[in-house]
């Protein structure tokens, strides 16, 4: 598995390699940790409707929503808890 630089700032990294490593991370999550696909897509659909989504990131917590939504135990950080 190749990862983006773990000790680098975003400005120091190749953007394409960083996003690729993020999607690889999601794909390799263990089944017992990973959100089922239907629920994952539902979560992302709700995020896309939220005013706090900006450039793939949640303005409430600073996460990349695609990574946050990929883990079963995670939840929406909004006061409204959309998922």
Buried (B, 14 or more C-beta within 10 A) or exposed (E): EEEBEEEEEEEEBEEEEBBBBBEEBBEEBEEEEBBEEEEBEBBBEBBEEBEBBEEEBBBEEEBBBBBBBBBBEBEBBBEEEBB
